[in-house]
Amino acid sequence: MEKQVRIVIKNTGHDYLGKSTGKGSLSLWTHHLKTIEVIRSYASSHYNGPATRVGAGVIAGELYEAVASQGYRAVGGTCGSVGVAGGYAAGGGHSILNGLYGMAADNVLEWELVTADGQHIVAAPSNEYADLYWAMTGGGAGVWGVVLSMTYKIHPDGKVGGAQLTFNASSVDVDTYWQAIEMWYAWMPSYVDGIDGGNTVEYLISATGFTGVSFTVPGQDTSAVDELIAPFIGQLDSLGVPYAYTSRTLPNFYEHFNADLGPLPYGPWPTNTLFSNRLFPRAVVEDPASNAALVQAIRNLTSYQDGYFFLGCESLHVNNTSHPPNSVSPVWLDTIAVCTVIGYWDWTIPRSEMLARKEHLAFNINPSLEAVTPDSGSYLNEVDSYYIGDWKQEFYGGHYARLLEIKSKYDPDYLFYAYTGIGSDTWVEDNDGRLCRA
């Protein structure tokens, strides 16, 4: 703080709020910390079993490949290029394995970091830095210290059943299409809890059609997958909605992920998008009236500008598996889907038009989704930079006050700043992007 130089911590830079950038800052880039160590018999008072110690720069695709070669799988993001030990795990971390193993943060065993006063420490749930471990594990990244590595649970691998499903709005009248979407959400609790539970599905909903990108049914063969999905297929048949459906089983998680969400390490995900996020509560889709209101809100948002925006979701039932206490927002345990509103940046039209679309997302679409998903929240890693709601409650789920106390303990000068991070409102950015005391 003596030289008044802003510090920014950057891992892979996958941050829609710009937390890993800052004008005139000293950027600490951790992306090249690439060590991956498999620990077959990790032992602590909270966990005994296989684990891995990963450098801060290890991305999901690298982790998946490394542990698969040793007969394991790990919770990681649906985008293979996201750093596992960065904002992903620190912010909670949703995954197609959340139904089996909980949130990414639930799998964190230790953080190795350098604090604001230069101490090199390990924060774990049973040592003198247990409070810092709690805060870092769900309370967001970039504000606690410079993470060097993370120790993380891994899990025995095995076969994974999968499927893909598509149907088009143009093949039926528009009301029938949206009736099918309403049936989809009503069916979701049965799907995620079906067989032994732990099932997830990644899907896209637009004004023109539905794409079930990746059904994940761990431990099951193709016949079990088909039986699980058959009730919804039957509903499509009853509506007269034509569809394309395929299913298969692969021998391990790595092959399943690479088939549906690859090719690794990068995958199919776009850049240059407008982006926002909302968690859909299970109770909403279980009630016919509130489910209808939710689907109407989705229909409305996809109708803007001839279908400019679409919805990308993961439906899940987060396994409240045994883990040390952490600061992940508790609304995740009641969530049936984590959904993002997406619009591709159009470089062929005036910038003013794109900014108008961004404002529509922030000031119209976001509030409309909040209105039909009361008492929920948003995933703090995937929100709109224009977000105007109560971010302390929406992102941190009631933990903010305690998180701020811990922030003040380990970083009393608030050296580490990240937009909407803990303690960020002690600073403001001026028109030139420089940080000033609030």
Residue, then its C-alpha position, 0 to 999 in steps of 0.5 A: m500500500e506504500k506505493q499505492v499500486r493496485i494489485v490484481i490476481k489473474n488466473t485464466g481470466h474467465d470473469y464476466l465482471g472484470k475481477s481479474t483486470g484493473k487499470g494501472s495495476l500490478s497483475l499477479w498471473t498464476h496461470h502457469l502454476k501447473t503442478i498436479e499431484v495425485i494423493r491416493s490416501y489423503a488423511s485429515s479430521h474431515y476427510n480420508g480418501p483420494a485427493t489431488r494438489v493442483g497449482a493455481g493455474v490448472i484448468a479443468g480439462e488438464l485436471y480431468e485428463a490427469v486424474a482419469s489416467q489414475g482411475y479418478r474423476a473430479v468436480g470441475g466446470t463445464c468449460g474445460s479452460v476454466g482454472v479450477a483453483g481460481g474463481y471457480a472453486a472459490g465461488g462455489g463451482h457448479s458442475i455436471l458432477n454436483g449431483l454426486y459430489g456437491m459443489a466444487a467448494d465442497n471438495v476443497l480440502e486446503w488452500e495454499l496462499v500468500t496473504a496481504d501481509g506476505q505470509h505463506i500459509v495453508a488454510a484448512p478447516s482444522n488449523e489456525y486459519a479455519d476461518l479463512y478456509w471457510a471464507m475462501t471456500g464459497g466466498g469468491a476469489g481475488v480478495w483473500g490472498v494470492v492462491l498458489s495451490m488447492t488440495y481437492k477431493i477426487h473420486p473413483d471413476g466409472k461408467v457414465g450414461g449419457a444422452q442428447l435430445t433436440f426439438n424445434a419450435s418450427s415443427v409445432d405451433v408456438d404455444t405447443y412448443w412452450q407447453a413442452i418447455e413447461m413440461w420439461y421443467a415440471w419433469m426436472p425433479s424426477y430426472v435429477d433424483g431418478i435411479d440413484g440420484g446424481n443426474t444432471v443435464e445441460y441444455l439450451i432454450s431459445a425461441t427456435g428450439f430446445t437442445g439437451v446438450s448433455f444428459t449425465v447419468p453416472g454409473q448407468d448403462t444405456s437402457a437405464v438412461d432411456e428408461l429414465i428419460a422415457p417419461f419426458i419423451g412420452q410427453l413430447d409424443s403426447l403433444g405431437v412434438p417431433y424430436a431427435y434423441t440418442s443415448r450411450t454409455l462411456p467407460n469413464f467421466y473424461e470420455h463422457f465430458n469430452a464427447d458432450l462438452g469437448p473437445l478438450p481443453y477448450g470445448p464449444w463455448p463462445t466468447n464475446t457474449l452478453f451474460s447474466n445468471r439466475l438460480f431457479p428454485r426447485a419449489v418453483v417448478e414443483d408448483p404448476a402456477s409458479n412453473a407456468a410463470l417461470v416459463q412465461a418469463i423465459r418465453n418473454l426474454t427469448s422473444y426480444q429482438d427476434g430471439y436475440f437472447f437464449l437460455g443456457c441451463e444446468s439442471l441438478h440437485v446438489n448433493n449435500t455431501s459431508h464436507p467441512p463448513n464453507s461459505v457457499s450460498p445455501v440457496w444452492l441446496d434448493t436449486i433445480a437449475v442454474c441458468t444463464v441468459i446469453g446473447y452473442w455480441d454482434w460486431t456488425i451493428p452500432r455499439s449503441e445498439m449492443l449497449a441497449r441490449k445489455e441494458h435490457l438484460a440488466f434492467n428488464i430481463n434480470p428483474s423479470l427472472e428474479a420476480v418469478t424465482p423469489d428467495s433465490g440468488s445468482y451464481l456470483n461467477e456468472v452475473d451481468s456487470y450491470y447488475i442492479g440488485d442486492w448483490k451482497q444477498e443475491f451472491y453470498g446468501g446471508h454470509y456477507a457480514r461474516l465474510l466481511e469480518i474475516k476480510s478485515k482480519y486478514d486484509p485490513d487495508y483492503l489491498f485485494y479488490a474485486y468488483t462485487g467481491i467482499g469489501s469491494d464497496t470500500w472502493v470506487e472506480d473513477n471514470d478513468g478506471r482508477l480505484c479511489r477510497a469510497 
